[in-house]
Amino acid sequence: MMKTRELSNLGVPKGSAMQIAKETIRLAAESGLQRTVLRDTIASVVGSPTSYLDHELWGKLAAELAGVFAAQSRYVGREQAAPWRQWGRDLDPTAVQQMAHACELPISHSGALMPDAHQGYGLPIGGVLATKDCVIPYAVGVDIACRMKMTVLDLPTTALEKQQDRLRGAIERETQFGIGARFRKPRQHDVMDADWNVSHITKMNRDKAWKQLGTSGSGNHFVEFGILTLPRPDLGLEPGQYLALLSHSGSRGTGAAVCDYYSRVAKQLHPELPRELVNLAWLDLDSQAGGEYWAAMNLMGEYAAANHACIHKAIAKHLGVDVILDIENHHNFAWKETHAGEELIVHRKGATPAGAGVLGIIPGSMGAPGYVVRGNGVESSLQSAAHGAGRKMSRTAAKRQFNWTDVKPFLAKRGVTLMSAGLDEVPMAYKDIDEVMASQRDLVDTVARFDPKLVKMAPAGERPED
């Protein structure tokens, strides 16, 4: 059986054409056609579908391809690409190309690419795109409203060493990691009293979402204790070092289901999009599907915030300590904002809101510092900044290149205790956070530094959902 990637490389579009191709290949293989003949035939059908319309075996695929290609021939993009600007140098060329393609969409208004950018689906991670009157599900992302939350706790920093078992137990008991992570006894939060009937997807996933409330997922999601260093009076605190809890996760399985369904709807509505733009299919906000997605996306924003609230409240209660300060922000979302007098839909896929005076958290990695920042409201970035260090290599490359023998001394030197994680999340797989921050010094001002010390992520083998 030929895989999706191989068929895609042969020019078969994803969606119904891909499904038909796989079924036809199965039938062809059963009739005795060899793999090399299959490949050549598929390439021929893709190259000239009208020549195969009457073919007994390949006719259905040919008809589907002919329809797709006819629709794509009618596609009309912008005469001139929407303006966009890039922060940082030597960025992933694929990410830069994806950003350029996104700004060719007829509905694009303007864009920006952050210094942590790397390849994504449709819009790159670190991509910011403003559109008019429509929303692009894949420009929001799979993990809708993925969020950062930091809580400063009324505990001395010495607890990181003297009470490590106590801190470790709080994380282990009060949240869970992994794709299927859930609580037998669901956590309580007002978000579950919201209207989950805004979409049939949220309605059917409500019970699952409730069971996953307070869980942390997989991929680059984490919960960690560390030291927050505040160099000058700010945030209602005096200068000094504080023990802080930092978490990163999003809307879990329900958010992914919302993205999956409405992305497929958007693609069906825009068969004219060429191959490089197919994942940027959009929904008009005044359409039924667009209205449903917008309501579901905002519900997922509330749910992701509740997810973090449950984690932090439970850990603080477990430790029996007071909360001194809370800071949070999210990415993988779309906002209605006014820029230069126009109301726009601003998608930030792996990018942090950085309006004037807006607080945010930009993490590094399990072995590198993160920063609390205050936005400068720079319009050319659509008031955005990076959402983290950003990957410099794929997960596969990281697992192939590194082993724990290399990583453990690196973490030990920095005083980091790792409770669990996969090799695909090692610090060496990420860009230098300080270089990323230097590349966007015009976008945000640094308020404080956070150094992770006790880190938990999903164990190795979990499929990433970030």
Salt bridges, closest charged atoms under 4 A:
GLU6 OE1 - ARG35 NH2 2.53
GLU6 OE2 - ARG39 NH1 2.57
GLU23 OE2 - ARG26 NH2 2.51
GLU30 OE2 - ARG26 NH1 2.64
GLU104 OE1 - HIS101 ND1 3.59
ASP116 OD2 - HIS387 ND1 2.68
ASP143 OD2 - HIS221 NE2 2.90
GLU172 OE1 - LYS456 NZ 3.75
GLU174 OE2 - ARG173 NE 3.80
GLU174 OE1 - ARG187 NH2 3.20
GLU174 OE2 - HIS318 ND1 3.08
ASP207 OD1 - ARG206 NH1 3.93
ASP234 OD1 - ARG374 NH2 2.92
ASP260 OD2 - ARG264 NH2 3.12
GLU272 OE2 - HIS270 ND1 2.93
ASP326 OD1 - LYS149 NZ 3.49
GLU328 OE1 - ARG147 NE 2.77
GLU328 OE2 - LYS149 NZ 3.32
GLU337 OE1 - HIS339 NE2 2.74
GLU337 OE2 - ARG348 NH1 2.87
GLU342 OE2 - HIS109 NE2 2.92
GLU342 OE1 - LYS132 NZ 3.40
GLU379 OE1 - HIS339 ND1 2.78
ASP424 OD2 - ARG395 NH1 3.05
GLU425 OE2 - ARG391 NH1 3.35
GLU425 OE2 - ARG395 NH1 2.78
ASP451 OD2 - ARG449 NE 2.95
GLU465 OE2 - ARG252 NH1 2.56
ASP466 OD1 - ARG395 NH2 2.55
